[in-house]
Amino acid sequence: MSSQAPGVSIYSPSPFVYCLILLTSPLSPAAHPSAPECAPNGSMPMPHQIDSEHRQLSANIPKVKTAVSLLVRNCPASLVPPHSQSGENRIPKNVVRCEPMATGIISVGMEALLSQLFWLFFIFLALMPMVRQRMLEAARLQMIRRLERQRGSRVIVLIHRQEALSLFGIPVFRFITMEDSEEVLRAIRMTPPDMPIDIILHTPGGLVLASQQIACALCDHPAKVTAFVPHYAMSGGTLIALAADEIVMDPHAVLGPVDPQVGQFPAASILKVLEQKDPNEVDDQTLILADVSRKALKQTYELVYHVLTSNGMSEAQAAEVADKLTQGYYTHDYAISAQEAMSMGLKVRTELPVEVYQLMSLYPQPVQRTAGVDYVPIPYHPEPAPAQPARPAARSRPKPRSRAK
């Protein structure tokens, strides 16, 4: 049993360490009676079992010498024989038989290292989308906070990207849902009564109930409410925009009609069936849909009328605008430009802040399989046109002289 100092662990060297110690020895194993021909655990190959392998690898002896020299310089003094510390790194010929063992261990180590690198790369690829999404969310919150400090308001973002989303090849469409309504109402409740609210809308519409809840909550907010429309706010998004005291649109942004849809058809179009056909020739399902459509048109008209009058619009003008937007005069995807919205009497202007565009860029479209739009994504500034070289003046040709006859 060997004694050891506190904090120092005594262990048996592995076959690889034992082989390297032998490689640095200038004496043969026969000169050391205590040196076994194999490792204590029996894993070192016996001399008579290696005859051809060490001859094939004898060309690598200079490389082994260099590796052993580096190992001797970096190893603790307790693991290196005294003659090796004195600088004698001569390798005995009868110890070359350890070289295949060292080569095999190095090969196994390289395979293990490559395997670890592969798994690290795989984990990196798996975590990269999550890290990128976290960074994008942090950038969004930073931009929202910057816009709030600039305008002194509460900024609420209602953005639905639905043009190119897909899940396993199946299109996924996003719209205004009850979850969106719950989140917006919570943000409004957390806003002081004297603090303005700025809501950024980019949506194709959604549930009437959810849009109605958001619109009524904005109407009841005492401070000023501004709706920003950088691209489009259709259907329910238009209803929410009507609840604002002011609508700020991009010059090419659009709103849309608020006419109700029953099933897959506009409510006004279902009622047209009863006007053009005898009720006895119409099936029961169409009659039921017509009854629901009549009620939906009336309810939507009253809702838009209430929203407009709550923002200070006169009753006559509110009735006219509500009738035009809800009674099916247009298709449901009809684009109402900023100029047309102004002509209806809505409070619209087109000076959209630059920060709203920057915020929209943080809600990128999902990457499509085949890109249909390409451009250099940097703003250009007007530059003077290069001077065109002056065109040389036309040379006058001399008139031919007439010959005397």
C-alpha positions in Angstrom: 0.0 0.0 0.0 1.5 3.3 -1.0 1.2 6.5 1.0 0.2 9.7 -0.6 0.3 13.4 0.2 -2.9 15.3 0.9 -4.5 16.5 -2.3 -2.4 14.2 -4.6 -4.0 11.2 -6.2 -1.9 8.1 -7.1 -3.2 6.1 -10.0 -1.9 3.4 -12.3 -0.9 4.7 -15.7 -3.0 3.7 -18.7 -1.5 1.5 -21.4 -1.0 4.5 -23.6 0.9 6.4 -20.9 3.0 3.4 -20.2 3.8 3.0 -23.9 4.9 6.6 -24.1 7.1 6.2 -21.1 8.7 3.2 -22.7 9.2 5.2 -25.9 11.3 7.8 -24.1 13.5 5.2 -22.4 17.1 4.6 -23.8 17.2 1.1 -22.3 15.5 -2.0 -23.5 12.8 -3.7 -21.4 15.3 -6.4 -20.6 17.5 -3.9 -18.8 14.6 -3.2 -16.4 13.5 -6.4 -14.8 10.6 -4.7 -13.2 9.2 -3.5 -16.5 6.5 -5.9 -17.8 6.2 -6.7 -21.5 2.6 -5.7 -21.4 0.4 -3.3 -19.4 -0.8 -4.3 -16.0 -4.3 -4.9 -17.2 -3.1 -7.1 -20.1 -4.2 -4.7 -22.9 -0.6 -4.1 -24.2 0.1 -6.5 -27.1 2.9 -9.1 -26.5 6.2 -8.8 -28.6 5.7 -12.1 -30.3 2.2 -11.1 -31.5 3.4 -8.1 -33.5 5.6 -8.9 -36.4 4.3 -7.2 -39.5 2.4 -4.2 -38.2 5.4 -2.4 -36.7 7.4 -2.9 -39.9 4.6 -1.2 -41.9 4.6 1.7 -39.5 8.4 2.0 -39.0 8.4 4.9 -41.5 6.5 7.0 -38.9 9.2 6.8 -36.3 10.3 10.4 -36.8 6.8 11.6 -36.2 6.5 9.5 -33.0 9.8 11.0 -31.8 8.5 14.5 -32.2 5.2 13.6 -30.4 7.1 12.0 -27.6 9.4 15.0 -27.2 6.4 17.3 -26.9 4.8 15.0 -24.4 8.0 14.9 -22.3 8.2 18.7 -22.2 4.6 19.1 -21.2 4.2 16.1 -18.8 4.6 16.3 -15.0 8.1 15.4 -13.9 6.7 12.5 -11.8 5.6 10.6 -15.0 8.8 11.0 -17.0 11.9 8.9 -16.3 15.0 10.7 -15.1 17.0 10.0 -18.3 14.2 11.5 -20.4 14.3 14.7 -18.3 17.9 15.1 -19.1 17.1 15.4 -22.8 17.8 11.9 -24.0 14.9 11.0 -26.1 16.4 8.0 -27.9 13.9 5.4 -28.9 15.1 1.8 -28.5 14.4 -0.4 -31.5 12.7 -3.1 -29.4 10.1 -0.6 -28.1 8.8 0.3 -31.6 6.3 -2.4 -31.1 4.2 0.0 -29.0 3.7 2.3 -32.0 0.6 0.5 -33.5 -1.1 0.8 -30.1 -0.5 4.5 -29.9 -1.7 5.0 -33.5 -4.9 3.1 -32.8 -5.6 5.2 -29.7 -5.1 8.4 -31.7 -7.4 7.1 -34.4 -10.1 6.3 -31.9 -9.7 9.8 -30.3 -10.1 11.5 -33.7 -13.3 9.5 -34.4 -14.7 10.5 -31.0 -13.8 14.2 -31.6 -15.5 14.1 -35.0 -18.6 12.5 -33.5 -18.8 15.2 -30.8 -18.4 18.0 -33.4 -21.2 16.5 -35.5 -23.6 16.5 -32.5 -22.6 20.0 -31.5 -23.3 21.1 -35.0 -26.7 19.4 -35.0 -27.6 21.0 -31.7 -26.6 24.4 -33.0 -28.9 23.9 -36.1 -31.8 22.9 -33.8 -31.4 25.9 -31.4 -30.6 28.5 -34.1 -34.2 29.2 -35.0 -35.2 29.6 -31.4 -32.4 32.0 -30.7 -33.2 34.0 -33.9 -36.8 34.3 -32.8 -35.9 35.5 -29.4 -33.6 38.1 -30.9 -36.4 39.2 -33.2 -38.9 39.5 -30.4 -36.4 41.6 -28.4 -35.8 43.9 -31.4 -39.6 44.4 -31.7 -40.1 45.3 -28.1 -37.2 47.7 -28.4 -38.7 49.4 -31.4 -42.1 49.6 -29.8 -40.6 51.2 -26.7 -38.8 53.7 -28.9 -42.0 54.7 -30.6 -43.8 55.0 -27.3 -41.1 57.3 -25.9 -41.2 59.4 -29.1 -45.0 59.9 -29.1 -45.7 59.6 -25.3 -48.3 56.9 -25.9 -49.1 53.2 -25.5 -48.3 51.4 -28.7 -50.4 48.3 -29.5 -49.4 46.1 -32.5 -52.0 44.0 -34.3 -50.2 42.4 -37.3 -51.3 39.3 -39.1 -49.0 37.8 -41.8 -51.2 35.5 -43.8 -50.1 35.7 -47.5 -47.3 33.1 -47.4 -47.6 31.1 -44.2 -47.7 27.4 -44.5 -47.3 24.3 -42.2 -46.3 21.1 -43.8 -47.5 22.4 -47.1 -51.0 23.3 -45.7 -51.8 27.1 -45.9 -52.3 28.7 -42.5 -54.3 31.9 -42.4 -54.2 34.3 -39.5 -56.9 36.7 -38.6 -58.4 38.6 -35.7 -59.4 36.1 -33.0 -60.8 36.2 -29.5 -57.2 35.7 -28.2 -56.2 38.9 -30.0 -59.2 40.7 -28.5 -58.3 39.5 -25.0 -54.7 40.8 -25.4 -55.7 44.2 -26.8 -58.3 44.7 -24.0 -55.7 43.9 -21.4 -53.3 46.4 -22.9 -56.0 49.1 -22.9 -56.8 48.4 -19.3 -53.2 48.8 -18.4 -53.1 52.2 -20.0 -53.8 55.3 -17.9 -56.9 57.2 -19.0 -54.9 60.3 -19.9 -52.3 58.4 -22.0 -52.9 58.3 -25.8 -53.1 54.9 -27.6 -51.5 54.2 -30.9 -52.6 51.0 -32.6 -50.8 49.6 -35.6 -53.0 47.6 -37.9 -52.0 45.1 -40.6 -54.7 42.5 -40.9 -57.2 41.0 -43.3 -59.9 41.1 -40.7 -61.5 38.4 -38.6 -64.3 37.6 -36.2 -66.9 40.4 -35.9 -67.2 39.8 -32.1 -63.5 40.2 -31.5 -63.3 43.3 -33.7 -66.3 44.8 -32.0 -64.8 44.3 -28.6 -61.6 46.1 -29.6 -63.4 48.9 -31.4 -65.8 49.6 -28.4 -62.8 49.5 -25.9 -61.0 52.1 -28.1 -64.0 54.3 -28.3 -64.4 54.3 -24.5 -60.7 55.3 -23.9 -60.7 59.0 -22.8 -57.4 60.0 -24.4 -56.7 60.3 -28.1 -56.6 57.1 -30.1 -54.6 56.9 -33.4 -54.7 54.0 -35.9 -51.7 53.5 -38.1 -52.2 51.5 -41.4 -48.9 51.0 -43.2 -50.3 48.5 -45.8 -53.9 47.4 -45.3 -56.6 46.9 -42.7 -59.5 45.1 -44.2 -63.0 44.1 -42.8 -62.6 43.9 -39.0 -59.4 45.9 -39.3 -61.3 48.7 -40.8 -63.9 48.6 -38.0 -61.1 49.0 -35.5 -59.6 51.9 -37.5 -63.0 53.6 -37.5 -62.9 53.6 -33.7 -59.8 55.8 -33.7 -59.9 59.6 -33.4 -57.5 59.7 -36.3 -56.3 57.3 -39.0 -52.8 57.7 -40.4 -52.2 55.7 -43.6 -49.5 55.2 -46.1 -50.4 57.0 -49.3 -51.0 53.6 -50.9 -52.5 51.8 -47.9 -56.1 50.7 -48.1 -59.1 50.0 -45.9 -62.1 47.8 -46.9 -65.9 47.4 -46.5 -67.3 46.0 -43.3 -70.2 44.1 -44.8 -70.9 40.8 -42.9 -70.2 37.4 -44.4 -72.5 34.5 -43.8 -70.8 31.2 -44.4 -68.9 31.6 -47.7 -71.1 34.3 -49.1 -71.8 38.0 -48.5 -75.0 38.6 -46.5 -76.2 41.2 -49.1 -75.8 38.7 -51.9 -77.8 36.0 -50.1 -80.7 38.5 -49.8 -80.5 39.2 -53.5 -81.6 35.6 -54.1 -84.9 36.2 -52.5 -85.4 39.4 -54.5 -84.8 37.6 -57.8 -86.6 34.3 -57.2 -89.9 33.2 -55.8 -89.5 32.1 -52.2 -91.4 28.9 -53.0 -88.5 27.9 -55.4 -85.8 28.5 -52.9 -84.6 25.7 -50.6 -84.9 25.8 -46.9 -81.2 26.3 -46.2 -81.1 29.4 -48.4 -84.1 30.8 -46.6 -82.4 30.3 -43.3 -79.2 31.9 -44.5 -81.3 34.9 -45.8 -82.9 35.4 -42.4 -79.4 35.3 -40.8 -78.1 37.7 -43.4 -80.8 40.2 -42.8 -80.0 40.3 -39.1 -76.3 40.5 -39.7 -76.6 43.5 -42.0 -78.7 45.3 -39.5 -76.4 44.6 -36.6 -73.3 45.6 -38.5 -74.9 48.8 -39.6 -75.8 49.8 -36.1 -72.3 48.9 -34.8 -70.5 51.1 -37.4 -73.0 53.9 -36.8 -72.3 53.7 -33.0 -68.6 53.7 -33.5 -68.6 56.7 -35.8 -71.0 58.8 -33.6 -68.8 58.0 -30.6 -65.9 59.7 -32.3 -67.8 62.9 -32.9 -69.2 62.4 -36.4 -72.7 63.8 -37.0 -75.6 61.4 -37.1 -76.4 62.1 -40.8 -72.9 61.6 -42.0 -72.4 58.5 -39.7 -75.6 57.0 -41.2 -74.3 57.6 -44.7 -70.9 56.1 -44.1 -72.3 53.1 -42.2 -74.7 52.4 -45.1 -71.9 52.6 -47.7 -69.6 50.3 -45.7 -72.0 47.6 -44.5 -74.8 47.2 -47.1 -72.9 45.4 -49.8 -72.3 48.1 -52.4 -68.8 46.7 -53.0 -67.2 43.4 -52.9 -65.6 42.4 -49.6 -62.1 42.9 -50.9 -62.8 46.4 -52.3 -59.8 48.7 -51.6 -60.7 52.0 -50.0 -57.8 54.4 -50.5 -56.8 57.2 -48.3 -58.3 59.8 -50.7 -61.6 57.9 -50.8 -61.7 57.6 -47.0 -61.2 61.4 -46.8 -64.1 62.0 -49.2 -66.3 59.9 -46.9 -65.6 62.3 -44.0 -63.2 60.2 -42.1 -60.3 61.9 -40.3 -57.4 60.5 -42.4 -53.9 61.8 -43.1 -50.9 60.2 -44.9 -47.9 61.3 -42.9 -46.9 57.9 -41.5 -43.9 57.9 -39.1 -40.7 56.2 -40.2 -40.6 54.1 -37.0 -43.8 52.4 -38.1 -42.1 51.2 -41.3 -39.1 50.0 -39.3 -41.4 48.1 -36.9 -43.1 46.4 -39.8 -39.8 45.2 -41.1 -39.4 43.3 -37.9 -42.4 41.2 -38.8 -41.0 39.6 -42.0 -42.9 37.4 -44.4 -42.0 33.7 -44.2 -39.4 32.8 -46.8 -41.1 31.4 -49.8 -39.8 28.5 -51.8 -39.4 30.6 -54.9 -38.9 34.4 -54.4 -41.1 36.5 -56.7 -39.7 39.9 -55.7 -36.0 40.9 -55.6 -34.5 44.3 -55.0 -31.5 45.9 -53.2 -32.8 46.4 -49.6 -31.3 49.8 -48.9 -32.8 53.3 -49.3 -31.6 55.3 -52.3 -31.1 59.0 -52.4 -31.4 61.2 -55.5 -28.1 61.6 -57.3 -27.3 64.0 -60.1 -27.5 62.4 -63.5 -24.1 62.0 -65.1 -23.3 64.5 -67.7 -24.0 63.3 -71.2 -21.2 63.9 -73.7 -22.0 66.6 -76.2 -22.8 65.4 -79.7 -20.4 66.7 -82.2 -21.8 69.2 -84.7 -22.5 67.8 -88.2 -19.8 68.8 -90.7 -21.0 70.5 -93.8 -20.1 68.7 -96.9 -18.5 70.7 -99.7 -20.8 71.1 -102.7 -19.4 69.3 -105.8 -18.1 71.6 -108.4 -19.9 71.7 -111.6 -17.8 70.9 -114.6 -17.8 73.2 -117.5 -19.3 71.8 -120.6 
